Amino acid sequence: MRDLKLLPFDGLKIDCSLVEFMDQDNEQVVLVKAMIARAHNLKVAAEDVARAPVVD
């Protein structure tokens, strides 16, 4: 993770496999929230979010 700040990127794309069942798996929620918090000043996009509880 320390080396990520050396890479020239401005966004984070979260794969659908990580968000698909977030409304049913609290560990996934914790993981995705940590990823988003780490990417604080980046654009974040999640793929294939189909259910409202996952979007929230």
C-alpha positions in Angstrom: 0.0 0.0 0.0 2.9 2.4 0.8 4.1 2.2 -2.8 0.7 3.1 -4.3 1.3 6.8 -3.7 4.2 6.5 -6.2 2.0 5.4 -9.0 0.5 8.0 -11.4 -3.3 7.4 -11.2 -6.2 9.5 -10.2 -9.0 7.0 -9.8 -10.0 3.7 -8.2 -12.4 1.2 -9.9 -13.8 -1.3 -7.5 -14.6 -4.6 -9.2 -18.2 -5.9 -9.1 -17.0 -9.1 -7.3 -16.3 -6.8 -4.3 -19.6 -4.9 -4.2 -22.1 -7.5 -5.5 -23.1 -8.9 -2.1 -22.1 -6.1 0.2 -25.7 -5.9 1.5 -25.3 -9.5 2.7 -21.7 -9.6 3.8 -20.4 -7.2 6.5 -16.7 -8.1 5.8 -17.2 -6.9 2.2 -18.6 -3.6 3.5 -15.6 -3.1 5.7 -13.2 -3.9 2.9 -14.8 -1.6 0.4 -15.1 1.2 2.9 -11.4 0.9 3.7 -10.5 1.0 0.0 -12.6 4.1 -0.5 -11.2 5.8 2.6 -7.6 5.0 1.3 -8.5 6.5 -2.1 -9.7 9.8 -0.4 -8.7 12.2 -3.1 -9.3 9.9 -6.1 -12.4 9.3 -8.2 -14.1 6.1 -7.2 -16.3 3.9 -9.4 -18.0 0.6 -8.5 -19.0 -1.8 -11.2 -22.4 -3.4 -11.6 -24.1 -2.0 -8.5 -27.7 -3.1 -8.9 -29.3 -2.9 -5.4 -30.0 0.3 -3.5 -28.5 -1.0 -0.2 -25.2 -1.5 -1.9 -25.1 2.0 -3.3 -25.7 3.5 0.1 
